[in-house]
Amino acid sequence: MRPMFDEMHATGATATDTAVRDHYRTYARWLAQQPSDAMRARREEAEMIFRRVGITFAVYGDKDSGEGTERLIPFDLIPRVIPAHEWREMEAGLTQRVTALNRFIHDVYHGQEIVKAGIVPADQILSNAQFRPEMVGVDVPGGVYSHISGIDIVRVANPDGSGQYYVLEDNLRVPSGVSYMLENRKMMMRLFPDLFANHRIAPVAHYPDLLLETLREVAPNGVNDPTVVVLTPGMYNSAYFEHAFLAQQMGVELVEGQDLFVKDNFVFMRTTRGPKRVDVIYRRLDDDFLDPLVFRPDTTLGCPGLLSVYRAGNVTLSNAVGTGVADDKSIYAYVPKMIEFYLGEKPILNNVPTYLCREKDDYQYVLDHLHELVVKEVHGAGGYGMLVGPASTKAEIAAFRAQLVANPSNYIAQPTLSLSTCPTFVESGVAPRHIDLRPFVLSGKSVQMVAGGLTRVALKEGSLVVNSSQGGGTKDTWVLED
């Protein structure tokens, strides 16, 4: 069994200053001097401020339930710290990966050269629930489909005790969480200004500026001063705070489907001064709800006729319709080959080994090793529809086995990774908890990102599930500058 990788302390060492990793030394000395009651007081202050600002999200009893309760995402006071050289390599890997994914999506809806080359099976694309035939042959500005990508990264210990980063998942449709990255940094600067005086921490506050710049760059051809809006399903959506927050930070309008209408093959929004043409829509709802004339006829969240305007090239949707074909968990397994096929490069960031249950040999292996593996629905999200074998009862494994047997192609499986841990301030004091990282990658005329991302933490002792909907929390992520 591999050793555990702790972000702050060297493997197998005691939590003394001499055992602290170099990039954590200054922070660790500071932390050792903080009384527990002072830290608790600051945690209570953070919770009060977050609640006052309204930074909440809806937690649903299960993925099919329409009922939810509003709550805060727990915020942890102890940051996750990444040294500059590690971030530079991660940034290069993220740029490479997202570039290849965008090339793949363009190829899917045009020549399908990767299929002809025998690298990705045709039925993996054509039978994919996220494949949109309506997008075949449609050109989008700059060939960019996923303008905002959230790439989930984990670190696992190597046999020698060093750590290695892996990509766990690509989120290319409507990735969320960036508002918590920004608010966590503001909170840390408010609570611990002395720490920012003693560390050179790369800023993140300019993310809304980069986002707006990216959205403006992908406006329809010939539009020099584009009007950008954020399209939300409405205030009852679990991520509504983020929708409103980003619109406010970018200085653009937050709209719902009922605020938009189509006329003369353009999209307009209703304003107090009359109709105003819209050029770029940062949409925070799935394809199915965008246009009732094309997708779900029963939806009232979208705008009738929107897709015809989009296909004509008179409005940009960010992210593009059909982007989900590339963040399917079964497509994930092919991303390293995509990088080689489209870019002629070896992947900088590796995938986690993945078993495709649609493949006979993989399927049999998964059935024989359910108690060891993490099994996920191909289209699952938020920690739902998955089995963590080592943490499940025999009854839970048996029930999941029946689902898997009924529809093997709906599942993939991966080894149970021992995610790296980071010291976390919990009720008993400071203790290690498992974490991951979601950097947000922006693709317009170039690929850019702010340093770091959203660190998610599994607050339950021993838990590997970091999703906020499953009780996880978040941390500020510090990338130290040279």
N, C-alpha and C positions, 0 to 999 in steps of 0.2 A: 504493500500500500504506500502511495506517495505521501511525503510529509506535507503538512499544511503550510501554505505560504501566507505569512502575515505581512501586511503592507508596512507596518511601522517597525517591527522587531525582526531581527535575523532569526532564521529557522532554528528552533531548538534552544534558543538562548533565553535567559530570564529577562524580565522587563526592567533592565537597568539602563542607565544612560550609555554605557559602553556597548550594549547590545542593540541600540537603536540604529536603524539605517541612516546613512549620512543625511539624506534630504529631510528627515524628520527630527534631527537632533535639536534644533532651536525650538521647535514646537514642543517636543517631549520635555525639555527642561521647564518650559513655561507651564505645561500641563501638570507636572509633578508638584508645582507650587500652588495649584488652585484647590481651595477647600471644596469638599463635595457640596456643602450647603450653598456656596456661591454659584456653583455650576447649576444646581437645581433651580436657584432663583432666576438665573438667566434663561434656563429652559422654559420656565413659566412665563417669563417676559416675552420670549419669542412666540409662545403659543397664544398669548393674549393679543399680540400685534397681528399675527397671522389671522386670527379669528376676526379681529376688528376690520382688517382689510378685506376679508371675505375670501381668503385663499382656501377654498374647500372643494371637494369633489364628491360625486355620488358613489356609494358602495352598494352594489346589488347583491342580493342573497344568492343568486346564481345567474348564469349568463342569459337565461330565458325569462328571468323575472323582470317585470316592469316597475317594480317597487324598489326604491333605494333610500338610503339615509345619507344626509350630508355630514361629512366629517373632514377634519384636517388630515393632511398627510403628515405623519410625525416627522419632525425635523431634528436631526442629531447635531449636537454642538461640536463634535470632533471631526475636522475636515479629513478628506482623503487627499493625500499629497502625492503628486507625480513629478519627478525630476524632468528638467528640460530635455535631456537626451532621449528619454523614453517617449516623451510626447512627440518629438520630431519624427521618430520612426513610426509611431502610431498615426500621426497626421499624414505621412506619406502613404501608409497602407490604406487609410480611409479614402484618400483622394484616388488612389489606384482602383480600389474596389467599387466606389460609386461611379467612377468613369466607365468601368467595364459594365456595370449594371445598366447604366443609361444606354450604352451601345447595344446591349442585349435586348432591351425593350424596343428600341428602334428596329432592330433586326427582326424581332418577333412580328412586328406589324408591317414589315416590308419584305425583304428578300428571304428571310429565315435561313440565312447561310449557315448558321450554327447547327440547324437541323439537317441540312443537306450534307454537312461534314460528318454527321453521325455522332455528334457530341451530346446533344440533348434530344431525347426521343420526341417525335412529333406529338404523340398523344399526351406527353407531359405538359405541352402547351395548349393544344387544341381542346383537350378535355378539362383544362383548368377552369375552375369556377370564376377566376378573375380575368380570364382572357376575354377581351371585348372585340368581337368581329367588326363592330362599328368603327374601330380605329385602324383597320387594315388600310394601308395606303395613305393615311392621313399624316401630313408633315407638321411637326410642331417646331416652334422657334428654336433654332440652334440644335435641334435633335435632342433636347433635354426633356426628359419625362418626369424624373424625380428631382424636383428643385430643392426639396427639404427632405433629407434622409436621416433617420435615427438608427444608428448602427450599434447594436448591443455587444459589448466587449466584456469578457471575463478574463481573469488571470488564474492560472493553475500552477502548482509547484511542479518543477521537474524533479527527476530522481535525485539530482545533486542538491536540491533545496532552492535553486534559483527559480524565478517565476517566468512564465511565458504567457503572453496575451493571445487569446483566440477570439474570433468573431462567433458569437452565439446565434445571432439573428439579424436579419436586415428588415427594417421597417420603412417602407417606401410609399405607403399610401397617405396616411394622415398621422405621422408620428407626433406624439404629444410629450409634454414634460418640460419643455424649454423654459416655460414661465417659472417653474420651481427652481431651475438652475439659476435664473436671474434673481429671484426673490431670496433664495438661500444666501447668495453672495451679499445682497444688501443687508440681510439680517446679521450675518457674521461681521460685516464692517461696522454695523451699529453696536453690536454687543461687545466686540473685541477689537477696537480700533488700534490698540497697542500691537496686536499681532501683525497687522498690515504695515506698521511702521518697521517691524523687524524682519519681514519677509518680502522678497520681490516676487509678487504673485501676478501672473498674467491676467489682464482684465477680461471681463465677459460682458460688461454693460453695453458695449457697442453692438451686440447681436441684433437688436431690432433695426439698427441702421444697415447692417449687412443684409438682413432679410429683405428690407425694402429695396435696397440696391439690386439684389438678385431678382426680385419680382419685377422691377422696372426693366431690367435687362432682357427679360423674356417676353416683353410686350409684343403684340402683333407687328409685323413688318410695316414700317412707315409711320408708326405712332411715336412721336418724339417726346410727348409729355403725358405718359399714360396715367389713367385714373385706376388706382388699386383699391380693392375692397377685401375684407375678410368675410366669408360666408359661413355662418354658424347655423346649426340646427335649432338653436334657441337656448333659453336660459335653463331648461331642464336637462340639457346634455351634461354628462359628468365632467367634461373639460371646458365648460362655458367660461369659467374664470379666465382660462388661458386665452380663449378666443377674444374676449373683451380686452384683456391685458395687452395682447400683441397689437390689436387694432389701435388702442390708445397710445402705445409706445411708438408705433410707426406713424401716427397722425393720420390714419385713414379711417374710412367708415366701416363700422360693423353692421352687416346686413343679414337679413333672413331671406328665404326664398320669396316671400310675399312682397319684399321691397324691390324685387327685380322684375323686369318684363322684357320681352323680345319684340322689336319692331324693325322692319326693313333689314332683317338679318344682322342686327346689332343688339347688344344687351344694354339696357338702361336701368338706372336705379331712380326710384321716386325720391325727390327732395322737396323741401319747402319752396325752392325756387324753380321747380319744374324738373322734367326728366334730365338726367345727366348720363352720358355714355360711360360705360364701364369697359376697361381694356384688359385688366388682369384680375382674376378672382382667386384669392388664396382660400380654397374651399376646405372646410373642416368637417365634411360629411362624405360618406362613401359614395362610390359610383352609383349604386342602386337608387339613391335618393336625389340625384342631380336633376333629372329631367323625366317627368311622368309620361311624356310622349314616347320615350324610348325604353326606359327601364321600368321601375315599379309604377304602375298606373295609380296605385292607391296612395302614393306619397304626396304630402303637401309641403315638404321641406325644400324642394328644389324650385326650378324655374322652367315652365313649359317652353320648349323650343330652344333651350340652351345648347343642346348638342349640335343642332344644325348650324348655329352661329360659330360654334367651336370648330366644327369640321370645315367650315368656310374660311377659317383663319382670322376671324374678326374679334375673337376674344381668346385670352390664354387662361387655361385652368391649371392651377398649381396645387397639388401635383396633377399630372396629366391623367385623363381617363385611361384605364387599362394598366396602370402602373403596377397594380397588385399582382400581375402575373409573375413578377420578379421577386416578390417577397413571400411567395408561397414557400413553406418549409421544405417541400420536396425539391423545389428549384434551387434552394440554398446549397444543396450538395454539389451542384454543378458550377458554382461561382468560381472556384479556383481554375477550372478549365476555361471559363469565360475570360478570365484575366489573360491567360495564355493565348486564347484564340483571337481576341480583339486587340490586345495590347502587345503581345509577343513578350510578356514579362512573367517572371515567377511571382506568386503572391507574396506580399510582404507580411500580411496578417493571415494566419492559417485558420481554416474551418475546424470546428469540433468534428471528430469522426462521426459519420451519420449513416444509419441503416434505413434504407427505403423499403417500407413494408410491402410496396407494390412489386418488389423483386422477390422471387421465390426463395432464394438462399437467405437473403436478409430477413424476410418474414419468418422463416423457420428459426433462425438464430434468435430473433426477438421473442418469439413464443417460448423458446427454451430458457431465456434469460430475463424474463419480465421482472423478476425480483431484484435484478442488478441494474436495470436501465431506467432512463427517463424517456417516457413515450409521450409524444405530443400529436395533437390533431394538426393536420397540414394547414388548416386555416384558423387554428385556435389563437387566442390572444388573452393577455391579462392573467395568465396562470390558470385559466380554465381548460377543461378538456384534456388534462394531462395526468400521467401516472408517474410518481416518483417511487420506483420500485422498492429501494431499501427502506423507505419511510412508510410503506403501505402494509396493511394487514393482508392475510391470506384471502379474506373475503373480498377486499377491495381489488386485489390482483385478479381474482377469479371473475369478478364483475367486469373489470376492464378487458380481460382476455376475451370475453364474449363479444364486446364491442369491436375489438380488433379483428376477431375472426369474421364477424359480419361484414366488415368493410376494410380490408387490409390497406388499400391504396389511400385511405384517409389518414394514415399515420406514418410518422417517422420515429426513430428511436436514436438515442445517444447515450454514451456512457454517463454514469452519474459523476459529474465533476465536483471535486472539492474546491468550490470557489474560494478565492483568497479572502482573508478576513481583515478587518480594520477595527482598531479600538473604537468602541461606541459607548456613549454615556447612557446606561440603562438604570433601572431601579436599584440594582445591587451595586452600582458604581460603574467603573470602566471595565468593559469586557469585550472580547472579540466577537464580531458578527460578520456573516458573509455578505459580500457586496458584488455589484457589477457596475458598468459604466455605459451611459448612452451619450456619445458625442453627437452633435447635430451638424450635418454636412450640407452646405448650401452650394447648389450648382446653377450657374447662370452662364455668363461668358467665360467664367473660370470657376474653379472649385475652391471654396474658402470656408473657414470655420473659426469660431472662437476657441481658445485653448481650454481643453477639459470637456465638460459636459455635465450631465446629471448622474451623480452616483446614487444608486439605490441600495438600500440595506435591508436585509432580512432581520427584523428585530427579535423574532423568536429564537431562543437559543437552539442552535443546531439546524435551523431551517435554511433551506437553499432557495426558497421562493421569495424574491425581492419585490414582486409586483405590489403596487400600492393597494390594488383591489383585494390582495390577499394578506394585508396587514403589514406590508413593508413600509419603510420610511425613506428619507433622502438625506444626503449630506452635501455640503459645499465641496467642490472639487478644485484644488489648488494645483496649477501647473507653475512650478518655480522657474523663473527666468534665469538665464546665465548671468 
